[in-house]
């Protein structure tokens, strides 16, 4: 399926459901299933306001989040029923239903207690059900960590060929909670074949505009913008958002000029905010992505983005071993612009997985075994370069799946 722009997304589910009776005594997904008419009416209101895409209320319907709320072995049932509500809400319209996938809140070792394969399995379980339930596309949203985004994207792409939007949330400086620059996140996700990259939540339109400006020169895919209704404030113990619809929509044309072509709202927004977007897009002109760094090498670690001149050479190749982290730290302090790590055997992968977080420069993986390289790229949470003797036939699939640069 191809997306045609501009597209208007929906507004908030959580805060708007609170305005319609949700008291937070149970998880949102369970409450929605007990009050399907409320959710259905909200999404009907979004469609009437102009939304071309509504997000199914599956935000917290992955295994981890459901189990945190005492709900076990019901991922399939919850997702099928929640998606059915959205499909009923858009019936008779041209609006699409996006399967909404959000963060697990888990972190990879050594910081956390899950592996990358654990994350992948959690997301694949949810994505398989969404595909069976007939979603039109996928929105991986409010993402704060690159591992969550990569695992979810790989899971979705392994069960579906439908469009995928990946949307990160960041602070006013463009950094996620775990310190990833959204420019790095965009580079990694683009390399892995997303259909659109977005920003949502955390900030209002004013602050998000500044981050959209930072994405403009590296964007190779359409950009989606879904800000909050301003910055949150606490009034009488409650979190409120005080950006009215007209104020919310005032930067829409500026976003469009920066290359955005999907527009919606996050926390604090409702149907009136979505309705305010439509007039601002009446003279919309599609700005196709035109990254300014064509011909250069655009790569990233998990945290930071890098733009390199072609033909750049790595420093001395580092072999894996118990002291790999220490040698990478030394390479960070050297004059070499790229750190090269050799993967020779399966035993190297465990050392590489733990030491990768020491990398502060672009990483080049040196490997002559396609299967080992596949595993290394799965584990590496950035976008890597390659050096070695593998053929284009072996490397192209890895470039498409992981964004490998060769």
C-alpha positions as CSV (number, residue, x, y, z in Angstrom):
1,X,0.0,0.0,0.0
2,X,1.3,3.5,-0.9
3,X,0.6,6.5,1.3
4,X,-0.4,9.8,-0.4
5,X,0.3,13.1,1.3
6,X,-0.5,15.2,3.2
7,X,-2.0,12.9,5.8
8,X,-3.7,14.1,8.9
9,X,-3.2,11.8,11.9
10,X,-5.4,11.6,15.0
11,X,-5.0,13.4,18.3
12,X,-4.5,12.0,21.8
13,X,-6.2,8.9,23.1
14,X,-5.1,8.8,26.7
15,X,-5.8,12.4,27.8
16,X,-9.0,12.6,25.7
17,X,-10.3,9.4,27.2
18,X,-9.7,11.0,30.6
19,X,-12.0,13.8,29.5
20,X,-14.6,11.2,28.6
21,X,-14.6,9.2,31.8
22,X,-11.4,7.2,32.1
23,X,-10.2,7.5,35.8
24,X,-6.9,5.6,35.6
25,X,-8.0,2.9,38.0
26,X,-7.1,0.2,35.5
27,X,-4.8,0.2,32.4
28,X,-6.1,2.2,29.5
29,X,-6.5,-0.9,27.2
30,X,-8.6,-2.8,29.7
31,X,-10.8,0.3,30.3
32,X,-11.3,0.7,26.6
33,X,-12.5,-2.9,26.2
34,X,-15.0,-2.2,29.0
35,X,-16.1,1.0,27.4
36,X,-15.8,0.4,23.6
37,X,-18.5,2.9,22.7
38,X,-16.4,5.8,24.2
39,X,-13.3,4.8,22.2
40,X,-15.4,4.3,19.1
41,X,-17.0,7.7,19.4
42,X,-13.6,9.4,20.0
43,X,-12.2,7.9,16.8
44,X,-15.3,8.8,14.9
45,X,-14.9,12.3,16.1
46,X,-11.3,12.3,14.8
47,X,-12.3,11.1,11.4
48,X,-15.1,13.7,11.3
49,X,-12.4,16.3,12.2
50,X,-10.3,15.3,9.2
51,X,-8.0,12.4,10.4
52,X,-6.9,10.2,7.5
53,X,-5.3,7.8,10.0
54,X,-6.4,6.8,13.5
55,X,-4.2,4.8,15.9
56,X,-5.7,1.7,17.3
57,X,-5.8,1.8,21.1
58,X,-3.1,-0.8,21.4
59,X,-0.4,1.5,22.8
60,X,0.2,-0.6,25.9
61,X,-1.0,-3.9,24.6
62,X,2.4,-5.6,24.4
63,X,3.1,-8.5,26.7
64,X,5.3,-6.5,29.1
65,X,2.9,-3.7,29.7
66,X,-0.1,-6.0,30.0
67,X,1.7,-8.2,32.6
68,X,2.6,-5.1,34.6
69,X,-1.1,-4.6,34.9
70,X,-1.8,-8.2,36.0
71,X,-3.0,-9.3,32.6
72,X,-1.4,-12.5,31.4
73,X,-1.6,-14.5,28.1
74,X,-4.1,-12.0,26.5
75,X,-1.9,-10.2,24.0
76,X,-3.8,-11.8,21.1
77,X,-7.3,-11.2,22.5
78,X,-6.6,-7.6,23.6
79,X,-5.1,-6.5,20.3
80,X,-7.8,-8.2,18.2
81,X,-10.6,-6.6,20.1
82,X,-9.0,-3.2,20.3
83,X,-8.3,-3.1,16.6
84,X,-11.8,-4.1,15.9
85,X,-13.1,-1.0,17.7
86,X,-11.0,1.2,15.5
87,X,-12.1,-0.6,12.3
88,X,-15.7,-0.1,13.3
89,X,-15.0,3.6,14.0
90,X,-13.6,4.2,10.5
91,X,-16.2,2.1,8.7
92,X,-17.7,4.0,5.8
93,X,-14.8,6.4,5.6
94,X,-11.5,6.4,3.8
95,X,-9.5,6.6,7.0
96,X,-6.9,4.0,7.8
97,X,-6.2,2.1,11.0
98,X,-2.6,2.0,12.3
99,X,-1.5,-0.7,14.6
100,X,-0.1,1.3,17.5
101,X,3.1,-0.2,19.0
102,X,4.9,1.5,21.9
103,X,7.8,1.0,24.2
104,X,8.2,-1.9,26.6
105,X,10.0,0.2,29.1
106,X,12.7,-2.4,29.2
107,X,16.4,-1.9,28.7
108,X,19.1,-4.1,27.3
109,X,21.9,-5.5,29.4
110,X,24.1,-4.4,31.0
111,X,21.7,-1.5,32.0
112,X,18.6,-3.7,32.0
113,X,17.6,-7.3,32.1
114,X,16.4,-8.2,28.6
115,X,18.2,-9.3,25.5
116,X,17.6,-7.9,22.0
117,X,16.0,-11.2,21.0
118,X,13.6,-10.8,24.0
119,X,12.5,-7.4,22.7
120,X,12.1,-8.8,19.2
121,X,9.9,-11.6,20.5
122,X,7.7,-9.3,22.5
123,X,7.1,-7.0,19.5
124,X,6.7,-9.9,17.1
125,X,3.9,-11.4,19.2
126,X,2.0,-8.2,19.0
127,X,2.7,-7.5,15.4
128,X,1.6,-10.9,14.2
129,X,-1.8,-10.3,15.8
130,X,-2.1,-6.9,14.3
131,X,-1.4,-8.2,10.9
132,X,-4.0,-10.9,11.3
133,X,-6.5,-8.3,12.6
134,X,-6.1,-6.3,9.4
135,X,-4.4,-3.1,10.3
136,X,-3.6,-0.9,7.3
137,X,-0.2,0.2,8.6
138,X,1.9,0.4,11.7
139,X,2.9,3.3,14.0
140,X,5.8,2.5,16.3
141,X,5.5,5.6,18.5
142,X,6.7,7.5,21.6
143,X,9.9,5.6,21.4
144,X,12.7,6.5,23.7
145,X,15.4,3.9,23.0
146,X,16.9,2.7,19.7
147,X,16.8,-1.0,20.8
148,X,13.0,-0.7,21.2
149,X,12.7,0.9,17.8
150,X,15.0,-1.6,16.0
151,X,13.4,-4.6,17.6
152,X,9.8,-3.4,16.8
153,X,10.7,-2.5,13.3
154,X,12.4,-5.8,12.5
155,X,9.4,-7.7,14.0
156,X,6.9,-5.7,12.0
157,X,8.8,-6.1,8.7
158,X,9.1,-9.9,9.3
159,X,5.3,-10.3,9.4
160,X,4.1,-7.5,7.1
161,X,5.0,-5.4,4.0
162,X,2.6,-2.6,5.0
163,X,3.9,1.0,5.7
164,X,5.7,1.6,8.9
165,X,6.0,5.0,10.7
166,X,8.6,5.1,13.6
167,X,8.2,8.1,15.9
168,X,10.6,9.1,18.7
169,X,9.9,11.4,21.6
170,X,12.7,13.8,22.7
171,X,13.3,16.8,24.9
172,X,13.8,20.4,23.8
173,X,17.5,19.6,23.0
174,X,16.6,16.8,20.6
175,X,17.7,14.0,23.0
176,X,15.6,11.0,24.2
177,X,15.4,10.0,27.8
178,X,18.4,7.6,27.2
179,X,20.5,10.3,25.4
180,X,19.9,9.4,21.8
181,X,20.0,12.4,19.4
182,X,16.9,12.1,17.1
183,X,19.1,12.7,14.1
184,X,20.9,9.5,15.0
185,X,17.6,7.8,15.4
186,X,16.4,9.0,12.0
187,X,19.6,7.8,10.3
188,X,19.3,4.3,11.9
189,X,15.7,3.9,11.1
190,X,16.0,5.2,7.5
191,X,18.7,2.7,6.9
192,X,16.4,-0.1,8.1
193,X,13.7,0.8,5.6
194,X,11.0,2.7,7.4
195,X,8.4,4.5,5.4
196,X,8.2,7.6,7.6
197,X,10.0,9.1,10.6
198,X,8.2,11.1,13.2
199,X,8.4,13.1,16.4
200,X,5.7,12.9,19.0
201,X,4.9,13.8,22.6
202,X,7.1,15.5,25.2
203,X,7.0,19.0,23.7
204,X,4.5,21.4,22.1
205,X,4.6,22.7,18.5
206,X,7.1,25.5,19.2
207,X,9.8,23.2,20.6
208,X,9.1,20.4,18.1
209,X,9.6,22.9,15.2
210,X,13.2,23.4,16.3
211,X,13.8,19.6,16.1
212,X,12.1,19.4,12.7
213,X,14.6,21.9,11.4
214,X,17.5,19.7,12.6
215,X,16.1,16.7,10.7
216,X,15.6,18.5,7.4
217,X,19.1,18.0,6.0
218,X,19.2,14.3,6.6
219,X,15.6,13.3,5.9
220,X,15.3,10.7,3.2
221,X,11.7,9.7,4.1
222,X,8.5,11.6,4.9
223,X,8.4,13.2,8.3
224,X,5.5,13.0,10.7
225,X,4.8,15.6,13.4
226,X,2.6,14.9,16.4
227,X,3.2,17.4,19.2
228,X,1.5,17.8,22.5
229,X,-0.9,20.7,23.1
230,X,1.9,22.7,24.6
231,X,4.1,21.9,27.5
232,X,2.3,20.2,30.5
233,X,1.5,22.1,33.6
234,X,0.2,20.9,37.0
235,X,-3.0,22.5,38.2
236,X,-4.7,21.3,41.3
237,X,-2.7,18.1,41.2
238,X,-3.7,17.4,37.6
239,X,-1.5,17.6,34.4
240,X,-3.1,20.0,31.9
241,X,-2.2,21.3,28.5
242,X,-3.3,24.8,27.6
243,X,-2.5,25.2,23.9
244,X,-5.7,26.0,22.1
245,X,-6.4,24.5,18.6
246,X,-5.6,27.7,16.6
247,X,-2.3,28.1,18.4
248,X,-1.6,24.4,18.1
249,X,-1.9,24.6,14.3
250,X,0.0,27.9,13.7
251,X,3.3,26.2,12.7
252,X,1.7,23.6,10.3
253,X,2.9,25.4,7.2
254,X,6.4,25.8,8.6
255,X,6.5,22.1,9.4
256,X,5.4,21.4,5.8
257,X,8.1,23.6,4.4
258,X,10.6,21.5,6.4
259,X,9.4,18.3,4.7
260,X,6.7,17.2,7.1
261,X,3.7,15.6,5.4
262,X,2.0,13.8,8.3
263,X,0.4,15.9,11.0
264,X,-1.4,15.1,14.2
265,X,-1.5,15.7,17.9
266,X,-0.4,13.9,21.1
267,X,-1.1,14.6,24.8
268,X,-3.7,17.2,25.4
269,X,-5.0,17.4,21.9
270,X,-8.5,16.4,20.8
271,X,-10.8,16.6,17.7
272,X,-10.8,20.4,17.7
273,X,-7.0,20.4,17.4
274,X,-7.1,18.0,14.5
275,X,-9.8,20.1,12.8
276,X,-7.6,23.1,13.1
277,X,-4.9,21.4,11.0
278,X,-6.9,21.1,7.9
279,X,-7.2,24.8,6.9
280,X,-3.5,25.2,7.4
281,X,-2.9,22.4,4.8
282,X,-5.2,23.7,2.1
283,X,-2.2,25.1,0.1
284,X,0.1,22.2,1.0
285,X,2.9,21.5,-1.4
286,X,4.7,18.2,-1.0
287,X,8.4,18.8,-0.4
288,X,10.2,15.6,-1.3
289,X,13.1,14.7,0.9
290,X,16.3,16.2,-0.4
291,X,19.1,15.4,2.0
292,X,22.0,17.8,1.8
293,X,24.6,15.1,2.3
294,X,24.2,12.9,-0.8
295,X,27.4,11.3,-1.8
296,X,28.6,11.3,1.8
297,X,28.5,8.5,4.4
298,X,25.7,9.1,6.9
299,X,26.0,6.8,9.9
300,X,25.3,6.7,13.6
301,X,26.1,5.2,16.9
302,X,23.2,4.5,19.2
303,X,23.5,8.1,20.5
304,X,25.0,10.3,17.8
305,X,24.9,11.1,14.1
306,X,28.0,11.3,11.9
307,X,28.5,12.6,8.3
308,X,31.7,11.4,6.7
309,X,33.5,12.0,3.5
310,X,33.7,9.1,1.1
311,X,36.9,7.1,1.2
312,X,37.6,7.7,4.8
313,X,39.7,5.1,6.4
314,X,39.3,3.4,9.8
315,X,42.0,3.2,12.4
316,X,43.7,0.0,13.4
317,X,41.4,-2.9,13.4
318,X,40.5,-4.1,16.9
319,X,40.1,-7.8,17.5
320,X,37.5,-9.0,20.0
321,X,38.6,-10.1,23.4
322,X,38.0,-9.7,27.1
323,X,39.5,-6.2,27.0
324,X,37.5,-5.0,23.9
325,X,35.7,-2.3,25.8
326,X,39.0,-0.9,27.1
327,X,40.6,-0.9,23.6
328,X,37.5,0.8,22.1
329,X,37.8,3.6,24.8
330,X,41.4,4.0,23.7
331,X,40.3,4.3,20.1
332,X,37.8,6.9,21.0
333,X,40.7,9.1,22.2
334,X,42.8,8.5,19.1
335,X,42.8,10.6,15.9
336,X,41.1,7.9,13.9
337,X,37.6,9.0,12.7
338,X,36.2,5.5,12.5
339,X,36.6,2.6,14.9
340,X,37.0,-0.8,13.3
341,X,36.2,-4.0,15.1
342,X,36.8,-7.5,13.7
343,X,34.3,-10.3,14.2
344,X,36.0,-13.7,13.5
345,X,34.0,-16.3,15.3
346,X,30.7,-16.8,17.2
347,X,32.5,-16.3,20.6
348,X,33.3,-12.7,19.6
349,X,29.6,-11.7,19.5
350,X,29.1,-11.7,23.3
351,X,32.1,-9.5,23.8
352,X,31.0,-7.2,20.9
353,X,27.5,-7.0,22.3
354,X,28.6,-5.7,25.7
355,X,31.5,-3.5,24.4
356,X,29.5,-1.7,21.7
357,X,28.2,0.9,24.2
358,X,31.8,2.2,24.5
359,X,31.8,3.3,20.9
360,X,31.8,7.1,20.5
361,X,32.8,7.2,16.8
362,X,31.4,5.7,13.6
363,X,31.8,1.9,13.7
364,X,33.1,-0.3,10.9
365,X,32.6,-4.0,11.3
366,X,35.3,-6.2,9.7
367,X,34.0,-9.7,9.0
368,X,34.3,-12.3,6.2
369,X,31.4,-14.6,7.4
370,X,27.9,-13.4,6.3
371,X,26.1,-15.3,9.1
372,X,28.4,-13.8,11.8
373,X,28.0,-10.3,10.2
374,X,24.2,-10.7,10.3
375,X,24.3,-11.5,14.0
376,X,26.7,-8.6,14.7
377,X,24.5,-6.2,12.9
378,X,21.4,-7.4,14.8
379,X,23.2,-6.7,18.1
380,X,24.7,-3.4,17.1
381,X,22.4,-0.5,18.0
382,X,23.7,2.0,15.5
383,X,24.2,2.1,11.7
384,X,27.5,0.5,10.9
385,X,30.0,0.6,8.0
386,X,31.5,-2.6,6.6
387,X,35.0,-3.8,5.5
388,X,35.8,-7.3,4.3
389,X,35.7,-9.7,1.4
390,X,32.0,-10.5,1.3
391,X,30.2,-10.2,-2.0
392,X,27.6,-7.6,-2.9
393,X,25.1,-10.5,-3.1
394,X,25.8,-11.3,0.5
395,X,25.8,-7.7,1.7
396,X,22.8,-6.2,-0.1
397,X,20.2,-8.1,2.1
398,X,22.1,-6.9,5.2
399,X,22.1,-3.4,4.0
400,X,18.3,-3.5,3.5
401,X,17.6,-5.1,6.8
402,X,20.1,-3.3,9.1
403,X,21.2,-0.3,7.1
404,X,24.7,-1.6,6.6
405,X,26.9,0.8,4.6
406,X,29.4,-0.9,2.3
